[in-house]
């Protein structure tokens, strides 16, 4: 049964990847290209900074303590970026996304 479910998820992911925007697919394949865009002082002397991906516009929000150590953070993704209901991205999923991304180059 697990193999059947896994195959079903792979097919679903393949269908999603085919419709995925180029910028999302590139980030899933090669990683985000983070650029600092904002920073603000916090009451405790720490800093909150925002990094934005120049490819897909995802945001990485980080909280730093007064010494510059990262103490927390979260991500904000554009609608449609996340694979809802498919669990974590594993090596097989990454390979499928890479293959789809390369397929778009060989038109």
Biopython code that builds the backbone (N, CA, C, O; Angstrom):
import numpy as np
from Bio.PDB.StructureBuilder import StructureBuilder

atoms = [
    (1, "UNK", "N", (0.820, -1.199, 0.000)),
    (1, "UNK", "CA", (0.000, 0.000, 0.000)),
    (1, "UNK", "C", (0.866, 1.266, 0.000)),
    (1, "UNK", "O", (0.528, 2.247, -0.662)),
    (2, "UNK", "N", (1.973, 1.247, 0.736)),
    (2, "UNK", "CA", (2.841, 2.416, 0.816)),
    (2, "UNK", "C", (3.407, 2.773, -0.557)),
    (2, "UNK", "O", (3.493, 3.952, -0.900)),
    (3, "UNK", "N", (3.796, 1.761, -1.353)),
    (3, "UNK", "CA", (4.321, 2.014, -2.690)),
    (3, "UNK", "C", (3.270, 2.674, -3.576)),
    (3, "UNK", "O", (3.588, 3.565, -4.364)),
    (4, "UNK", "N", (2.023, 2.238, -3.448)),
    (4, "UNK", "CA", (0.926, 2.803, -4.220)),
    (4, "UNK", "C", (0.722, 4.280, -3.879)),
    (4, "UNK", "O", (0.557, 5.114, -4.768)),
    (5, "UNK", "N", (0.737, 4.593, -2.574)),
    (5, "UNK", "CA", (0.577, 5.973, -2.119)),
    (5, "UNK", "C", (1.756, 6.830, -2.569)),
    (5, "UNK", "O", (1.581, 7.977, -2.983)),
    (6, "UNK", "N", (2.953, 6.266, -2.486)),
    (6, "UNK", "CA", (4.145, 7.000, -2.895)),
    (6, "UNK", "C", (4.092, 7.312, -4.389)),
    (6, "UNK", "O", (4.429, 8.420, -4.806)),
    (7, "UNK", "N", (3.667, 6.334, -5.198)),
    (7, "UNK", "CA", (3.551, 6.541, -6.642)),
    (7, "UNK", "C", (2.500, 7.617, -6.945)),
    (7, "UNK", "O", (2.688, 8.451, -7.830)),
    (8, "UNK", "N", (1.405, 7.581, -6.205)),
    (8, "UNK", "CA", (0.336, 8.569, -6.369)),
    (8, "UNK", "C", (0.855, 9.971, -6.047)),
    (8, "UNK", "O", (0.565, 10.926, -6.768)),
    (9, "UNK", "N", (1.622, 10.091, -4.962)),
    (9, "UNK", "CA", (2.204, 11.382, -4.585)),
    (9, "UNK", "C", (3.201, 11.859, -5.633)),
    (9, "UNK", "O", (3.241, 13.047, -5.955)),
    (10, "UNK", "N", (4.007, 10.945, -6.167)),
    (10, "UNK", "CA", (4.984, 11.312, -7.197)),
    (10, "UNK", "C", (4.271, 11.813, -8.451)),
    (10, "UNK", "O", (4.713, 12.782, -9.069)),
    (11, "UNK", "N", (3.175, 11.161, -8.829)),
    (11, "UNK", "CA", (2.420, 11.589, -10.002)),
    (11, "UNK", "C", (1.800, 12.961, -9.761)),
    (11, "UNK", "O", (1.819, 13.824, -10.639)),
    (12, "UNK", "N", (1.248, 13.152, -8.561)),
    (12, "UNK", "CA", (0.657, 14.445, -8.202)),
    (12, "UNK", "C", (1.730, 15.536, -8.238)),
    (12, "UNK", "O", (1.499, 16.621, -8.772)),
    (13, "UNK", "N", (2.892, 15.246, -7.673)),
    (13, "UNK", "CA", (3.991, 16.202, -7.662)),
    (13, "UNK", "C", (4.457, 16.513, -9.086)),
    (13, "UNK", "O", (4.737, 17.667, -9.409)),
    (14, "UNK", "N", (4.538, 15.507, -9.921)),
    (14, "UNK", "CA", (4.947, 15.693, -11.305)),
    (14, "UNK", "C", (3.979, 16.629, -12.034)),
    (14, "UNK", "O", (4.401, 17.506, -12.788)),
    (15, "UNK", "N", (2.690, 16.434, -11.803)),
    (15, "UNK", "CA", (1.674, 17.296, -12.412)),
    (15, "UNK", "C", (1.815, 18.737, -11.925)),
    (15, "UNK", "O", (1.705, 19.678, -12.712)),
    (16, "UNK", "N", (2.059, 18.904, -10.621)),
    (16, "UNK", "CA", (2.240, 20.246, -10.048)),
    (16, "UNK", "C", (3.490, 20.890, -10.642)),
    (16, "UNK", "O", (3.456, 22.055, -11.040)),
    (17, "UNK", "N", (4.590, 20.144, -10.705)),
    (17, "UNK", "CA", (5.863, 20.677, -11.200)),
    (17, "UNK", "C", (5.747, 21.165, -12.640)),
    (17, "UNK", "O", (6.378, 22.155, -13.009)),
    (18, "UNK", "N", (4.960, 20.492, -13.442)),
    (18, "UNK", "CA", (4.786, 20.894, -14.844)),
    (18, "UNK", "C", (4.113, 22.262, -14.956)),
    (18, "UNK", "O", (4.357, 23.001, -15.909)),
    (19, "UNK", "N", (3.267, 22.595, -13.981)),
    (19, "UNK", "CA", (2.559, 23.884, -13.995)),
    (19, "UNK", "C", (3.247, 24.944, -13.140)),
    (19, "UNK", "O", (2.828, 26.102, -13.136)),
    (20, "UNK", "N", (4.269, 24.572, -12.438)),
    (20, "UNK", "CA", (4.977, 25.446, -11.498)),
    (20, "UNK", "C", (5.661, 26.580, -12.260)),
    (20, "UNK", "O", (6.265, 26.327, -13.302)),
    (21, "UNK", "N", (5.587, 27.812, -11.779)),
    (21, "UNK", "CA", (6.299, 28.924, -12.436)),
    (21, "UNK", "C", (7.813, 28.679, -12.459)),
    (21, "UNK", "O", (8.356, 28.037, -11.560)),
    (22, "UNK", "N", (8.475, 29.185, -13.476)),
    (22, "UNK", "CA", (9.925, 29.012, -13.618)),
    (22, "UNK", "C", (10.687, 29.480, -12.380)),
    (22, "UNK", "O", (11.623, 28.815, -11.936)),
    (23, "UNK", "N", (10.287, 30.622, -11.826)),
    (23, "UNK", "CA", (11.019, 31.170, -10.677)),
    (23, "UNK", "C", (10.911, 30.260, -9.459)),
    (23, "UNK", "O", (11.886, 30.103, -8.725)),
    (24, "UNK", "N", (9.741, 29.654, -9.229)),
    (24, "UNK", "CA", (9.571, 28.731, -8.107)),
    (24, "UNK", "C", (10.418, 27.483, -8.330)),
    (24, "UNK", "O", (11.089, 27.001, -7.418)),
    (25, "UNK", "N", (10.375, 26.969, -9.558)),
    (25, "UNK", "CA", (11.109, 25.752, -9.880)),
    (25, "UNK", "C", (12.614, 25.970, -9.730)),
    (25, "UNK", "O", (13.324, 25.096, -9.232)),
    (26, "UNK", "N", (13.093, 27.120, -10.155)),
    (26, "UNK", "CA", (14.522, 27.426, -10.039)),
    (26, "UNK", "C", (14.952, 27.446, -8.569)),
    (26, "UNK", "O", (16.006, 26.912, -8.224)),
    (27, "UNK", "N", (14.144, 28.056, -7.708)),
    (27, "UNK", "CA", (14.492, 28.098, -6.285)),
    (27, "UNK", "C", (14.447, 26.706, -5.664)),
    (27, "UNK", "O", (15.288, 26.377, -4.828)),
    (28, "UNK", "N", (13.488, 25.896, -6.056)),
    (28, "UNK", "CA", (13.410, 24.528, -5.540)),
    (28, "UNK", "C", (14.616, 23.713, -5.999)),
    (28, "UNK", "O", (15.082, 22.830, -5.279)),
    (29, "UNK", "N", (15.118, 24.007, -7.188)),
    (29, "UNK", "CA", (16.241, 23.271, -7.757)),
    (29, "UNK", "C", (17.578, 23.764, -7.189)),
    (29, "UNK", "O", (18.360, 22.967, -6.673)),
    (30, "UNK", "N", (17.837, 25.048, -7.281)),
    (30, "UNK", "CA", (19.171, 25.565, -6.948)),
    (30, "UNK", "C", (19.244, 26.328, -5.631)),
    (30, "UNK", "O", (20.339, 26.629, -5.156)),
    (31, "UNK", "N", (18.108, 26.642, -5.040)),
    (31, "UNK", "CA", (18.082, 27.389, -3.786)),
    (31, "UNK", "C", (17.731, 28.851, -3.998)),
    (31, "UNK", "O", (17.853, 29.382, -5.102)),
    (32, "UNK", "N", (17.302, 29.481, -2.940)),
    (32, "UNK", "CA", (16.910, 30.891, -2.999)),
    (32, "UNK", "C", (18.136, 31.793, -3.128)),
    (32, "UNK", "O", (19.233, 31.433, -2.702)),
    (33, "UNK", "N", (17.934, 32.953, -3.714)),
    (33, "UNK", "CA", (18.958, 33.985, -3.838)),
    (33, "UNK", "C", (18.578, 35.128, -2.893)),
    (33, "UNK", "O", (17.896, 36.071, -3.294)),
    (34, "UNK", "N", (19.026, 35.035, -1.634)),
    (34, "UNK", "CA", (18.603, 35.977, -0.599)),
    (34, "UNK", "C", (19.334, 37.307, -0.700)),
    (34, "UNK", "O", (20.548, 37.358, -0.897)),
    (35, "UNK", "N", (18.561, 38.384, -0.558)),
    (35, "UNK", "CA", (19.089, 39.745, -0.507)),
    (35, "UNK", "C", (18.437, 40.460, 0.676)),
    (35, "UNK", "O", (17.220, 40.376, 0.839)),
    (36, "UNK", "N", (19.214, 41.161, 1.505)),
    (36, "UNK", "CA", (18.604, 41.906, 2.617)),
    (36, "UNK", "C", (17.752, 43.049, 2.078)),
    (36, "UNK", "O", (18.166, 43.761, 1.163)),
    (37, "UNK", "N", (16.553, 43.223, 2.652)),
    (37, "UNK", "CA", (15.664, 44.284, 2.186)),
    (37, "UNK", "C", (15.208, 45.222, 3.294)),
    (37, "UNK", "O", (14.925, 46.391, 3.030)),
    (38, "UNK", "N", (15.132, 44.736, 4.528)),
    (38, "UNK", "CA", (14.661, 45.562, 5.643)),
    (38, "UNK", "C", (15.349, 45.119, 6.929)),
    (38, "UNK", "O", (15.805, 43.983, 7.058)),
    (39, "UNK", "N", (15.408, 46.053, 7.876)),
    (39, "UNK", "CA", (15.883, 45.724, 9.228)),
    (39, "UNK", "C", (15.282, 46.735, 10.189)),
    (39, "UNK", "O", (15.072, 47.898, 9.842)),
    (40, "UNK", "N", (15.008, 46.270, 11.409)),
    (40, "UNK", "CA", (14.506, 47.195, 12.423)),
    (40, "UNK", "C", (15.008, 46.773, 13.793)),
    (40, "UNK", "O", (15.184, 45.587, 14.069)),
    (41, "UNK", "N", (15.235, 47.769, 14.652)),
    (41, "UNK", "CA", (15.662, 47.503, 16.015)),
    (41, "UNK", "C", (14.474, 47.017, 16.830)),
    (41, "UNK", "O", (13.355, 47.502, 16.664)),
    (42, "UNK", "N", (14.722, 46.067, 17.701)),
    (42, "UNK", "CA", (13.701, 45.572, 18.618)),
    (42, "UNK", "C", (13.912, 46.203, 19.992)),
    (42, "UNK", "O", (15.002, 46.690, 20.292)),
    (43, "UNK", "N", (12.886, 46.196, 20.816)),
    (43, "UNK", "CA", (12.974, 46.826, 22.133)),
    (43, "UNK", "C", (14.080, 46.234, 23.005)),
    (43, "UNK", "O", (14.659, 46.937, 23.834)),
    (44, "UNK", "N", (14.375, 44.952, 22.823)),
    (44, "UNK", "CA", (15.404, 44.313, 23.657)),
    (44, "UNK", "C", (16.821, 44.528, 23.137)),
    (44, "UNK", "O", (17.775, 43.965, 23.675)),
    (45, "UNK", "N", (16.963, 45.349, 22.084)),
    (45, "UNK", "CA", (18.283, 45.620, 21.519)),
    (45, "UNK", "C", (18.641, 44.696, 20.376)),
    (45, "UNK", "O", (19.685, 44.855, 19.743)),
    (46, "UNK", "N", (17.778, 43.733, 20.111)),
    (46, "UNK", "CA", (17.996, 42.828, 18.992)),
    (46, "UNK", "C", (17.558, 43.463, 17.681)),
    (46, "UNK", "O", (17.192, 44.638, 17.634)),
    (47, "UNK", "N", (17.601, 42.687, 16.646)),
    (47, "UNK", "CA", (17.263, 43.171, 15.302)),
    (47, "UNK", "C", (16.334, 42.161, 14.632)),
    (47, "UNK", "O", (16.502, 40.950, 14.781)),
    (48, "UNK", "N", (15.362, 42.670, 13.902)),
    (48, "UNK", "CA", (14.590, 41.812, 12.995)),
    (48, "UNK", "C", (14.980, 42.237, 11.587)),
    (48, "UNK", "O", (14.918, 43.415, 11.233)),
    (49, "UNK", "N", (15.379, 41.258, 10.801)),
    (49, "UNK", "CA", (15.735, 41.585, 9.418)),
    (49, "UNK", "C", (14.928, 40.716, 8.468)),
    (49, "UNK", "O", (14.515, 39.604, 8.796)),
    (50, "UNK", "N", (14.718, 41.268, 7.275)),
    (50, "UNK", "CA", (13.985, 40.564, 6.232)),
    (50, "UNK", "C", (14.905, 40.412, 5.035)),
    (50, "UNK", "O", (15.502, 41.377, 4.557)),
    (51, "UNK", "N", (15.006, 39.180, 4.564)),
    (51, "UNK", "CA", (15.741, 38.871, 3.347)),
    (51, "UNK", "C", (14.701, 38.442, 2.311)),
    (51, "UNK", "O", (13.774, 37.702, 2.638)),
    (52, "UNK", "N", (14.845, 38.892, 1.091)),
    (52, "UNK", "CA", (13.891, 38.522, 0.036)),
    (52, "UNK", "C", (14.636, 37.787, -1.068)),
    (52, "UNK", "O", (15.769, 38.129, -1.406)),
    (53, "UNK", "N", (13.991, 36.780, -1.622)),
    (53, "UNK", "CA", (14.571, 36.050, -2.737)),
    (53, "UNK", "C", (14.335, 36.851, -4.012)),
    (53, "UNK", "O", (13.203, 37.224, -4.321)),
    (54, "UNK", "N", (15.398, 37.109, -4.741)),
    (54, "UNK", "CA", (15.290, 37.890, -5.976)),
    (54, "UNK", "C", (14.668, 37.089, -7.119)),
    (54, "UNK", "O", (14.331, 37.655, -8.159)),
    (55, "UNK", "N", (14.513, 35.779, -6.932)),
    (55, "UNK", "CA", (13.938, 34.941, -7.986)),
    (55, "UNK", "C", (12.432, 34.731, -7.806)),
    (55, "UNK", "O", (11.655, 34.912, -8.744)),
    (56, "UNK", "N", (12.026, 34.345, -6.582)),
    (56, "UNK", "CA", (10.624, 33.946, -6.377)),
    (56, "UNK", "C", (9.877, 34.832, -5.382)),
    (56, "UNK", "O", (8.689, 34.622, -5.135)),
    (57, "UNK", "N", (10.559, 35.809, -4.819)),
    (57, "UNK", "CA", (9.981, 36.769, -3.883)),
    (57, "UNK", "C", (9.603, 36.188, -2.525)),
    (57, "UNK", "O", (8.849, 36.809, -1.777)),
    (58, "UNK", "N", (10.117, 35.006, -2.198)),
    (58, "UNK", "CA", (9.928, 34.475, -0.840)),
    (58, "UNK", "C", (10.635, 35.416, 0.129)),
    (58, "UNK", "O", (11.576, 36.115, -0.248)),
    (59, "UNK", "N", (10.177, 35.431, 1.372)),
    (59, "UNK", "CA", (10.819, 36.253, 2.393)),
    (59, "UNK", "C", (11.301, 35.376, 3.540)),
    (59, "UNK", "O", (10.617, 34.443, 3.961)),
    (60, "UNK", "N", (12.484, 35.690, 4.033)),
    (60, "UNK", "CA", (13.069, 35.027, 5.196)),
    (60, "UNK", "C", (13.188, 36.082, 6.285)),
    (60, "UNK", "O", (13.983, 37.015, 6.169)),
    (61, "UNK", "N", (12.398, 35.936, 7.342)),
    (61, "UNK", "CA", (12.388, 36.901, 8.434)),
    (61, "UNK", "C", (13.184, 36.294, 9.584)),
    (61, "UNK", "O", (12.876, 35.197, 10.051)),
    (62, "UNK", "N", (14.208, 37.012, 10.037)),
    (62, "UNK", "CA", (15.073, 36.510, 11.103)),
    (62, "UNK", "C", (15.111, 37.495, 12.268)),
    (62, "UNK", "O", (15.080, 38.711, 12.078)),
    (63, "UNK", "N", (15.178, 36.939, 13.479)),
    (63, "UNK", "CA", (15.380, 37.729, 14.682)),
    (63, "UNK", "C", (16.802, 37.454, 15.164)),
    (63, "UNK", "O", (17.204, 36.302, 15.329)),
    (64, "UNK", "N", (17.551, 38.526, 15.385)),
    (64, "UNK", "CA", (18.930, 38.423, 15.853)),
    (64, "UNK", "C", (19.019, 39.038, 17.244)),
    (64, "UNK", "O", (18.333, 40.016, 17.542)),
    (65, "UNK", "N", (19.862, 38.464, 18.092)),
    (65, "UNK", "CA", (20.065, 39.092, 19.399)),
    (65, "UNK", "C", (21.046, 40.256, 19.241)),
    (65, "UNK", "O", (21.552, 40.492, 18.144)),
    (66, "UNK", "N", (21.315, 40.974, 20.313)),
    (66, "UNK", "CA", (22.161, 42.171, 20.245)),
    (66, "UNK", "C", (23.583, 41.860, 19.791)),
    (66, "UNK", "O", (24.315, 42.770, 19.402)),
    (67, "UNK", "N", (23.990, 40.582, 19.833)),
    (67, "UNK", "CA", (25.330, 40.181, 19.387)),
    (67, "UNK", "C", (25.344, 39.628, 17.962)),
    (67, "UNK", "O", (26.395, 39.242, 17.450)),
    (68, "UNK", "N", (24.185, 39.593, 17.333)),
    (68, "UNK", "CA", (24.112, 39.125, 15.951)),
    (68, "UNK", "C", (23.764, 37.660, 15.778)),
    (68, "UNK", "O", (23.691, 37.176, 14.649)),
    (69, "UNK", "N", (23.545, 36.937, 16.880)),
    (69, "UNK", "CA", (23.161, 35.530, 16.776)),
    (69, "UNK", "C", (21.693, 35.415, 16.379)),
    (69, "UNK", "O", (20.848, 36.160, 16.875)),
    (70, "UNK", "N", (21.399, 34.486, 15.489)),
    (70, "UNK", "CA", (20.017, 34.253, 15.066)),
    (70, "UNK", "C", (19.289, 33.528, 16.189)),
    (70, "UNK", "O", (19.721, 32.465, 16.634)),
    (71, "UNK", "N", (18.189, 34.105, 16.643)),
    (71, "UNK", "CA", (17.416, 33.512, 17.738)),
    (71, "UNK", "C", (16.053, 32.994, 17.288)),
    (71, "UNK", "O", (15.371, 32.316, 18.056)),
    (72, "UNK", "N", (15.654, 33.294, 16.084)),
    (72, "UNK", "CA", (14.359, 32.821, 15.584)),
    (72, "UNK", "C", (14.142, 33.293, 14.167)),
    (72, "UNK", "O", (14.921, 34.068, 13.611)),
    (73, "UNK", "N", (13.064, 32.803, 13.605)),
    (73, "UNK", "CA", (12.753, 33.231, 12.248)),
    (73, "UNK", "C", (11.630, 32.422, 11.632)),
    (73, "UNK", "O", (11.172, 31.422, 12.184)),
    (74, "UNK", "N", (11.209, 32.880, 10.490)),
    (74, "UNK", "CA", (10.184, 32.175, 9.724)),
    (74, "UNK", "C", (10.268, 32.613, 8.259)),
    (74, "UNK", "O", (10.971, 33.564, 7.915)),
    (75, "UNK", "N", (9.541, 31.902, 7.418)),
    (75, "UNK", "CA", (9.514, 32.186, 5.986)),
    (75, "UNK", "C", (8.112, 32.580, 5.566)),
    (75, "UNK", "O", (7.124, 32.116, 6.136)),
    (76, "UNK", "N", (8.034, 33.438, 4.566)),
    (76, "UNK", "CA", (6.769, 33.820, 3.960)),
    (76, "UNK", "C", (6.911, 33.516, 2.468)),
    (76, "UNK", "O", (7.782, 34.064, 1.792)),
    (77, "UNK", "N", (6.044, 32.636, 1.967)),
    (77, "UNK", "CA", (6.125, 32.222, 0.564)),
    (77, "UNK", "C", (4.951, 32.768, -0.237)),
    (77, "UNK", "O", (3.868, 32.997, 0.302)),
    (78, "UNK", "N", (5.176, 32.973, -1.521)),
    (78, "UNK", "CA", (4.110, 33.397, -2.426)),
    (78, "UNK", "C", (3.073, 32.280, -2.545)),
    (78, "UNK", "O", (3.390, 31.103, -2.370)),
    (79, "UNK", "N", (1.849, 32.659, -2.841)),
    (79, "UNK", "CA", (0.800, 31.662, -3.047)),
    (79, "UNK", "C", (1.226, 30.679, -4.131)),
    (79, "UNK", "O", (1.720, 31.079, -5.185)),
    (80, "UNK", "N", (1.031, 29.406, -3.865)),
    (80, "UNK", "CA", (1.348, 28.372, -4.836)),
    (80, "UNK", "C", (2.746, 27.802, -4.732)),
    (80, "UNK", "O", (3.063, 26.829, -5.417)),
    (81, "UNK", "N", (3.599, 28.386, -3.886)),
    (81, "UNK", "CA", (4.977, 27.898, -3.779)),
    (81, "UNK", "C", (5.044, 26.572, -3.028)),
    (81, "UNK", "O", (5.764, 25.659, -3.432)),
    (82, "UNK", "N", (4.299, 26.470, -1.945)),
    (82, "UNK", "CA", (4.365, 25.277, -1.101)),
    (82, "UNK", "C", (3.545, 24.135, -1.690)),
    (82, "UNK", "O", (2.518, 24.358, -2.332)),
    (83, "UNK", "N", (4.009, 22.925, -1.464)),
    (83, "UNK", "CA", (3.308, 21.724, -1.904)),
    (83, "UNK", "C", (2.418, 21.239, -0.766)),
    (83, "UNK", "O", (2.815, 20.364, 0.004)),
    (84, "UNK", "N", (1.247, 21.788, -0.658)),
    (84, "UNK", "CA", (0.339, 21.465, 0.440)),
    (84, "UNK", "C", (-0.144, 20.021, 0.316)),
    (84, "UNK", "O", (-0.592, 19.589, -0.746)),
    (85, "UNK", "N", (-0.044, 19.283, 1.428)),
    (85, "UNK", "CA", (-0.537, 17.917, 1.466)),
    (85, "UNK", "C", (0.426, 16.861, 0.955)),
    (85, "UNK", "O", (0.073, 15.682, 0.913)),
    (86, "UNK", "N", (1.632, 17.250, 0.565)),
    (86, "UNK", "CA", (2.595, 16.278, 0.041)),
    (86, "UNK", "C", (3.758, 16.020, 0.988)),
    (86, "UNK", "O", (4.673, 15.274, 0.640)),
    (87, "UNK", "N", (3.747, 16.609, 2.156)),
    (87, "UNK", "CA", (4.813, 16.348, 3.125)),
    (87, "UNK", "C", (6.099, 17.064, 2.777)),
    (87, "UNK", "O", (6.120, 17.976, 1.950)),
    (88, "UNK", "N", (7.179, 16.633, 3.426)),
    (88, "UNK", "CA", (8.481, 17.272, 3.233)),
    (88, "UNK", "C", (9.075, 16.911, 1.871)),
    (88, "UNK", "O", (8.761, 15.874, 1.287)),
    (89, "UNK", "N", (9.930, 17.788, 1.397)),
    (89, "UNK", "CA", (10.632, 17.560, 0.134)),
    (89, "UNK", "C", (11.794, 16.604, 0.415)),
    (89, "UNK", "O", (12.705, 16.933, 1.175)),
    (90, "UNK", "N", (11.755, 15.427, -0.199)),
    (90, "UNK", "CA", (12.830, 14.452, -0.009)),
    (90, "UNK", "C", (13.730, 14.433, -1.252)),
    (90, "UNK", "O", (13.522, 15.213, -2.181)),
    (91, "UNK", "N", (14.711, 13.558, -1.268)),
    (91, "UNK", "CA", (15.667, 13.503, -2.381)),
    (91, "UNK", "C", (14.998, 13.140, -3.706)),
    (91, "UNK", "O", (15.375, 13.667, -4.753)),
    (92, "UNK", "N", (14.009, 12.245, -3.670)),
    (92, "UNK", "CA", (13.300, 11.870, -4.897)),
    (92, "UNK", "C", (12.522, 13.058, -5.458)),
    (92, "UNK", "O", (12.460, 13.260, -6.670)),
    (93, "UNK", "N", (11.936, 13.831, -4.566)),
    (93, "UNK", "CA", (11.192, 15.013, -4.987)),
    (93, "UNK", "C", (12.139, 16.046, -5.578)),
    (93, "UNK", "O", (11.847, 16.631, -6.621)),
    (94, "UNK", "N", (13.278, 16.276, -4.916)),
    (94, "UNK", "CA", (14.273, 17.220, -5.434)),
    (94, "UNK", "C", (14.748, 16.795, -6.826)),
    (94, "UNK", "O", (14.925, 17.635, -7.708)),
    (95, "UNK", "N", (14.952, 15.500, -7.015)),
    (95, "UNK", "CA", (15.406, 14.999, -8.314)),
    (95, "UNK", "C", (14.358, 15.267, -9.387)),
    (95, "UNK", "O", (14.692, 15.679, -10.497)),
    (96, "UNK", "N", (13.094, 15.032, -9.056)),
    (96, "UNK", "CA", (12.005, 15.282, -10.004)),
    (96, "UNK", "C", (11.949, 16.770, -10.369)),
    (96, "UNK", "O", (11.767, 17.113, -11.537)),
    (97, "UNK", "N", (12.103, 17.645, -9.386)),
    (97, "UNK", "CA", (12.073, 19.083, -9.651)),
    (97, "UNK", "C", (13.259, 19.519, -10.507)),
    (97, "UNK", "O", (13.109, 20.356, -11.397)),
    (98, "UNK", "N", (14.448, 18.949, -10.237)),
    (98, "UNK", "CA", (15.623, 19.248, -11.061)),
    (98, "UNK", "C", (15.398, 18.814, -12.504)),
    (98, "UNK", "O", (15.699, 19.550, -13.443)),
    (99, "UNK", "N", (14.863, 17.605, -12.664)),
    (99, "UNK", "CA", (14.610, 17.076, -14.001)),
    (99, "UNK", "C", (13.604, 17.949, -14.752)),
    (99, "UNK", "O", (13.774, 18.214, -15.942)),
    (100, "UNK", "N", (12.570, 18.388, -14.063)),
    (100, "UNK", "CA", (11.572, 19.263, -14.674)),
    (100, "UNK", "C", (12.206, 20.595, -15.061)),
    (100, "UNK", "O", (11.948, 21.114, -16.147)),
    (101, "UNK", "N", (13.035, 21.149, -14.179)),
    (101, "UNK", "CA", (13.704, 22.423, -14.454)),
    (101, "UNK", "C", (14.621, 22.284, -15.670)),
    (101, "UNK", "O", (14.623, 23.152, -16.543)),
    (102, "UNK", "N", (15.392, 21.212, -15.734)),
    (102, "UNK", "CA", (16.295, 21.014, -16.877)),
    (102, "UNK", "C", (15.496, 20.798, -18.163)),
    (102, "UNK", "O", (15.904, 21.249, -19.233)),
    (103, "UNK", "N", (14.368, 20.113, -18.056)),
    (103, "UNK", "CA", (13.513, 19.890, -19.235)),
    (103, "UNK", "C", (13.064, 21.192, -19.867)),
    (103, "UNK", "O", (12.891, 21.264, -21.084)),
    (104, "UNK", "N", (12.873, 22.215, -19.061)),
    (104, "UNK", "CA", (12.459, 23.518, -19.594)),
    (104, "UNK", "C", (13.574, 24.212, -20.361)),
    (104, "UNK", "O", (13.309, 25.069, -21.203)),
    (105, "UNK", "N", (14.824, 23.845, -20.073)),
    (105, "UNK", "CA", (15.948, 24.437, -20.791)),
    (105, "UNK", "C", (16.158, 23.818, -22.168)),
    (105, "UNK", "O", (16.677, 24.465, -23.077)),
    (106, "UNK", "N", (15.749, 22.557, -22.312)),
    (106, "UNK", "CA", (15.976, 21.823, -23.560)),
    (106, "UNK", "C", (14.767, 21.892, -24.482)),
    (106, "UNK", "O", (14.282, 20.858, -24.943)),
    (107, "UNK", "N", (14.281, 23.081, -24.751)),
    (107, "UNK", "CA", (13.069, 23.227, -25.590)),
    (107, "UNK", "C", (13.382, 23.133, -27.042)),
    (107, "UNK", "O", (12.482, 23.235, -27.875)),
]
sb = StructureBuilder()
sb.init_structure("model")
sb.init_model(0)
sb.init_chain("A")
sb.init_seg("    ")
for serial, (resi, resn, name, xyz) in enumerate(atoms, 1):
    if name == "N":
        sb.init_residue(resn, " ", resi, " ")
    sb.init_atom(name, np.array(xyz, "f"), 0.0, 1.0, " ", f" {name:<3s}", serial, name[0])
structure = sb.get_structure()
